[in-house]
Amino acid sequence: MTHHRLSSKMLGMLIYFFTFSAYYIPLTQRIPYLSSIGYTQNQVSIMLAIQAAIGFALQMIFGFLCDKYKTIKQFFYLSAIFGTIGVYWMFNVTQNIFFFHLLSVAVLSSFYNVAVALLDSWTLELDPLMRKSFGSIRAWGTIGWIMSGYLVTLIINHYGYQSLGLTFTIIVLIAMSLAYLLHDAIKEVHLAPLKMKDLNELFSNQRFLILVLALFFIFMLIGLDGLTVVLKMEALGASTAEKYYRFALAALVELPFLFLGARLLKRFNSLHILALGTLVYLFRFILYGLVQTPTLMILASLLQIISFPLVLIATKQLVFDESPKHLRSSGQMVAIACYMGLSGVMSPLISASLIDWVGIDTTLILIGLMMLIPLGLIYRLNQADSHSHNLT
């Protein structure tokens, strides 16, 4: 049994490595590629906004279907296949055909985002050991992401953007081959067939709603780290190398705490872990607003060592705990749709409005101070926990 679990853990690490190696390609290269073939910023924004909306719906639907049919593996395959078709078409059709790229980017590529989210649910529901080891398994996704950055740069320089579709497809096929060897998630037996109205159990759970609301604000800030902070770097005249160093070093320093995830969850309350990660994000964005050189921006990004890994491992565990046993996949996917999908649509609009109103430095400080909202919500959940423990 121990050997089987260890092999499952190793498979999980490899699947994350290749899944996120592939994920790097559309997530970082779609905007420069689409711009290079003649699309305006407005057209690209429309595609991405529609993709976010479709992704929101798909995540909720796929989460429910996984619980209804008691399988994550099959829906992971389905979403990965459709997502791969979309990404392949996007990079291989180099003519400016708006409705074609709207279909490939906004519709089909959304499926790969679903596959990535389902991989998290699959890992959490596979068995208790995999759930406790989520941080160290997920860390291999970060390693794959970093290594893919070097690979993609070389491929674009030698073969151009058109080669990225085939590269993506090959990497995903490797991930899917490894996923075939991993057994399916263990689902809770539910006597009555699940119906869409059963999702009301999630929405009537006040703790679940408060948690998702807190995560909405936190992940809005995380999304702005790749948008507003990049704009500040550009305003400071940062070179391409300096922008890359900020990204690469932040990704590297998050690895130790991801690998320590199981120990942290065993030793500390998940709400306390989430609160600490959120507090560090608050100080990190205030620093972004105050410093005035690219080097100091890079140094501020090193707070990623605590902020992102703590938020990630606590988020997955808390959503898992607050979801009914027969709605575990639905809980994860509904939560992701809300705290990543909705925040992804709203954050660029809020950022652009604030920058026009008060400037980029004050915007970054205000975004940091916004973390007082989720900290208040986390405090409320923690107080409710303390009250229930006192009653027992």
N, C-alpha and C positions, 0 to 999 in steps of 0.2 A: 504493500500500500504506500509506504514511504517513497519507494522508487518511482511509483506511478505519479505521485504528487510532484516529486522533484522534476520528472520529465515534463509534466504539465507546466511547471513554472518556467523551465528552460524554453519550452515551445512558446509560452506567452511572451517571454522576453524577445525571442526572435521575430514573432509576429508583429509586436509593437515596433521593433527596429525597422522592418521592411515597410510596414503600413505608414509610419511617419516619414520614412525616407521618400516614399511616393507622395505623401501629403504635402511635403515641402514644395513640390513642383507647381501644382496649380495655385497654391495659396500665395506663393511669392512671385510667380512669373506671369500670372494671367494679366495683370494690369500693364506691365511693360510690353508684353506681347501684343495685346489688343491695341495699345497705343501705337505700336510699331507698324501695324497694318492699316492704320488710318482712322481708328475710332476716336471720337472726342471724349473728354473727361465726363461730359454729361451722359453720353451713351453708355460708357463703362459703369457709371454710377447707377443707371437704370438697371443694367444687367445684374449688378451685385445686390441692389435693393430687392429685385424680384427673386433672386436666388435665396436671400435671407428669409423672405416671406414663404417661399416654397419649402425651404429647409425646416422652418418652424412647423408647418403642417405635416411634412413627412416624418419628422422625429416623433410627433405625437401618435401618428398612425402606426408607424413601425413598432413603437414601444408597446402599444396595445396588442398588435398582432403577435408579437413575441410571447406575451402573457397568455393570449387566447389559445394559440397553437402549441404552447410550451416548448418553444425552440428559439434560440437566438442565432445559432449557427447557420441555419438555412436563410434567414433574413439578412445576415451579414454577407453571405455569398451573393444574394440577389442585389443588394444595394451596392456592393463592390463592383459587380459586373456592369450595372447601369452607369455607375459613376465613371468607370474606366472607359466605356464607350463615349461618354460626354467629353472627358478630358482628351481622349485620342482625337476625336473630331475637332475639338476646339483648336488644337495645335497643328492639325494637318490641313485644315482649310484656311489658306492664307489670303483669300479674297475678302474684301469688306462686304460681307453679306449679313446685315444686322439681324434679321430674324433667325438665320441659321445659328449665329453665335449666341443669340438670346436663348435658343433651344438648348444648345450644348453647354453653355455656361450656367444659365439660370435654372434650367430644369434638370438635365441629366447629371451635371457635375454636383448638384445638391445631394445626389444619392451617395457620393463618396463621403461627404460630411456625416451622413447618417451611418455609414459603415464604421467610421472612426468612433462615433458615439456608442454604437452597438458593441464595439470591441471592449469599451469600458464596462458596460453592463455584463457582457459575457464573462469577463475576468472576475468581477465582483460576485457573480452568481455561480461560478464554477464549483468552488468549495471554500470552506472557511480559511484554509491556508493561503489560497490565491487572493482572497479578499484582504487578509492581513498583510500580504506581500505586495499589495497593489502599487505602492510607491516605488519599490525597487524594480518591479516589472515595467511600470510606466516610464521609469528613467531611461530604459532602452529606446523608447520612442524619441526622447530628447537626443540621445546619442545618434540615432538614425537621422534625425533632423539636421544635426550639426554636420555629419559626414556628407549628407545629400547636398548641402550648400557648396562644398568643394566640388563634388561631382558635377552638379548642374552648371556651375561656372565654366568648367572645362568643356562640357558638351556644347554649351551655347557658343563658346569661342571657336570651337572646331567645326561644328555641324549646324549651328543656328537653332532657332526656336522650333523649327519643324520636327527636329529629332526628339523633342521632349515628349511627344505623344507616345512614341514607341518605347522610350525609356521608362515612362510612367507605367505603361502596360506590362513590361517585363518585370518590374519590381512588384507590382500588385499580384501578378501570377505567382511569384515566389511566395508572397505573403499568404495567398489563398491555398497554395500547396501545403504550407506549414499548418494552416488553420484546419485543413482536412484531417490532420493527425490528432487534433485536440478534440476531446469529447465535448458534447453539448452542455449547456448550463443545466443545473439541477433546479427544476421548477416545482413550486408548491402545487400539490394536487388540490384542485377546487372542484367540488361536486357539480355545481351548476355551470353551464357554459358561460364564459365571460361575454358581456355586452358592453357597448360604449357607455351606457349609463353607469356601469360599475366604476368608471373613472371618477364619479362623484365622491367616492371614498377618499380620493386624493384631495379634491377641491374643498371637501367639508372638514378636512383635517387642518385646524388652525395652525398647529405647529409647522406643518409642511408649507403652508402658505407664507408664514412669517420667515421661514428659512429661505424659501425661494426669492422672496422680496429682498432679503439681505444680500443674497448671492447676485441678484440682478444689479445692484449698485456696485458690488465688488468687481463683477466681470465687465461692467461698463468701463470702469477704470482700467482694467487689464487690457481691454480692446484699445483704449486711447493711448496706451503705451506704444502701440505700433502705429499710431496716427499723429496725435498732437505732439508727442515727444520727438518724433521724426521731423515734424515741421519746425520745432525749436532748434534741433540740430542743424537743419538747413539754414535757419535764420542766423545761426552763429557761424555759418560758413564752414561747417564740418565737411571733410573730404569723404569720398566713397569708402576709403579704408577705415576712417574713424566711425562711420555709420555701421560698418560691418563689425568692427571690434566691439561696439556697444551690444550688438545682437549676440555675437559669438560668445563673449565673456559672460553675459547674463545667462545664456543657455548652459555654459559649462559649470558655473558656480551653483546652479540649482540642483546639480546631481547628488551631492552628498546627503542633503536632507530628504531627497526622494528615496535614496537607498535606505535611509534610516526610518522610513515611514512606518513600518510595522512596529518598531520599538517605541516610536512616539505615540502611536495609537494605543499601545498596551499600557504606557506609563501615564499619559495625560488625557484629560477630557477633550473630546473632539471639538466642542464649542470653544474651549480655551485656546486650542491650536488655531482655529479659524480666527479668533479675536486677535491673537498675536500677529498672524500673517496680515490681517487687515490693518492693524496699527502700523506695521512696518510700511505698508503701501501708502498710508497717510503721510508719514514722514518723507518717504521716497519722492512723492510728487511735490511736496512743498520744497524739497531740495531742488528738484527739476526747475521749479519756478524761480528759485533764488540764484542759482549758479549761472555764470555767464561765459563759460568756455566749454568747447567740446570735450576736453579731457575731464573736467569736473562732472559733466553729464554722464560720461562713461563710468566714472567712479560711483556716482549716485545709482547707476544701474546695477552695481554689484550687490545692492540690497536684495536683489533677486534671490540671493543665497537663502534667505529666510522667507520672503514674502510669497512667491509663487508656489514652492513645494508645500508649504504649510496650508495654504488655501486649497490647493488641489486635493491633497490626501484627506483633509477634514471634510471638504465638500462631498466627495464620493461616499465617505462613511456615513455622514449625517443624512444625506438623501436616502441612502440604503436603509438606515435605521427608521426613518420616518415614513417609509413606504410600506403598505400592507404586504404580507408575504406573497400573496398571489398577484400583486401588481408591482413587483420589483422593477421589471424592465420599463413598465409604463412610468413609474415614479422617476427613474433616471432620465428617461427621454423627455417627459413633460417638463421636468426641471431644466434640462439642457435647452429645450426649445425656448423657455422663458428667460433664463438668466444669460444665455449666450445669443439665442436667435433675436429676441426682442431688443436686448441691449445693443446688439450689433447693428440693428437698424437705426436706433435712436442716438447712439454715441457720436457718429460723425456730424449729425445735425446739431446736437447740443454743443459740440466742440466748435464747429464753424461759427455758430451764433455768438458764443462767448468770446471767441478770438476777435470778431468784428466789434464787439461791445467794449471789452476791457483789455484786449491785447493778450498775447500768448503766455507771458509770464504769470499774470494774475489768473488766467484760465487754469494753468497747471496747479496753482496753489488752491484755487476753488475746487478743482477736481479732487485734490488730496483731502481737503476739509469735508467733502461729500462723504468720506468714509465714516464720519461721525454718525451717519444714518444707520448703516449696517451694524456698527458697533453698538448702537442703542438697541437694535433689534436682537442682536446676539445676547446682550445683557438681559433682555426680557425673557428669552428662551432659557437662559441659565438660571434666572430667578425662579422660573416655573419649575425647573428640574430640582432646585434646592427645596422648594416648597413641597413638592411631591415626596422627596426623600425624608423630609421632616415628618410628614404625615404617616409614612410607613415605619 
